[in-house]
Amino acid sequence: MEEKNGQVKIGMYICHCGVNIAATVNVAAVRDFIAKQPNVVIARDYKFMCSDPGQDLIKQDIKNLGVNRVVVAACSPLMHELTFRLAAESAGLNRYLVQIANIREHCSWIHDDVNEATQKATALVNAAVKRVALHQPLEITYSPMNKNTLIVGGGIAGIQAALEIANAGHHVYLVEKEPTIGGRMGQFDKTFPTLDCAACILTPKMVSVGHRKDITMLTYSEVDSVSGYMGNFKIKIRKKARYVDVDKCTGCGQCWSNCPATRIPSGRAIYLHDHLVNQASTKPQD
């Protein structure tokens, strides 16, 4: 575990979080145990590590003691991981050489026995110390992002989302498995709780979606596969057969009203089919 600037030097900082942690975990015992571990050059505890004085402890140790790895035993990383990473970065340390051990949500808040909670907290922090010793510095990179948005489902929720995203300046692909958008709301008479006319709310939005150039509707279609990653997804859409020329279709309904399959009952259609087949089989050949 050697680095260009010398041996790995870990600083461990445990937060009391007021009494959220300290009331259940023996903070001093955890601190003293971690202080004796390999590569740990300093172990401190403070009432509120996320405060400015708490962050200053980390910054000073990075500058004065040469700490090049940081472990903070505190609350969830969702709360203050970025806070401590930025603090380390401001002192000249790569932000990804900081490891958070969650001893609040994962330990003190779910235990009431001090001895058992202290043992668990010690194990969590010790694991973080062992892990951070293997960390490598990372650099933030940027890659192009496709800002087009795919919305699956053309009900009222999908329609409203498509309109709002399009208004924000992004192109939207709206995929609906049925031949038309609108969903279940188009089947209602009134909507709860105001008893407003469902069609009066839905129809203008449906028309707006159809007129927007930044919304591409893919009706009678389904998502076949999804690959890629955030900002660069690749979606394969399977469009079902229309049996009409979509570019020429006006929605007049004449093809439906003149279709033999809709005008002749299924039993009659089978009878006619069999009758024509019999006639063709008995007709003399030339």
GIMOFEN-V45795 format. One record per pair of residues at least 6 apart in sequence whose ideal C-beta (glycine too) atoms are under 6 Angstrom apart, sorted by the first residue. I is the first residue (numbers start at 1). J is the second residue. Records with the same first field share a line. If there is no record, write none. Layout:
I=J + J
This chain:
1=8 + 133
8=39 + 69 + 133
9=41 + 66 + 67 + 68
10=39 + 40 + 69 + 129
11=42 + 61 + 67 + 70
12=34 + 40 + 43 + 71
13=44 + 49 + 72
14=27 + 30 + 31 + 45 + 73
15=49 + 74
16=22 + 27 + 47
17=104
20=104
21=104 + 108
24=108 + 111 + 117
25=108 + 117 + 118 + 121
26=118
27=45
29=118
30=121 + 122 + 125
31=43 + 45
33=122
34=40 + 43 + 125
35=43
37=129
39=133
41=65
42=61 + 65
44=57
46=54
48=54
49=74
50=80 + 83
55=87
58=87
59=91
61=67
62=91 + 93
63=91
69=97 + 132
70=88 + 98
71=99 + 128 + 129 + 132
72=84 + 100
73=101 + 103 + 125
75=104
76=102 + 105
77=100
81=100
84=98
85=95 + 98
88=95 + 98
89=95
94=137
96=138
97=135
99=128 + 131 + 132
101=124 + 125 + 128
103=121 + 124
107=117 + 120 + 121
108=117
111=117
145=231
146=232
147=170
148=171
149=165 + 170 + 172
150=173 + 235
151=158 + 161 + 162 + 174
152=175 + 223
154=174 + 176 + 181
155=183
156=185
159=205 + 209
162=172 + 174 + 209 + 215
165=172
166=172 + 212 + 214 + 215
171=214
172=215
173=216
174=215 + 217
175=218 + 221
176=219
177=222
179=219 + 220
181=206
182=202 + 206
185=198 + 202
186=202
188=198
191=198
209=215
218=237
220=240
221=237 + 239
222=238
224=236 + 238
225=236
226=235
227=234
228=234
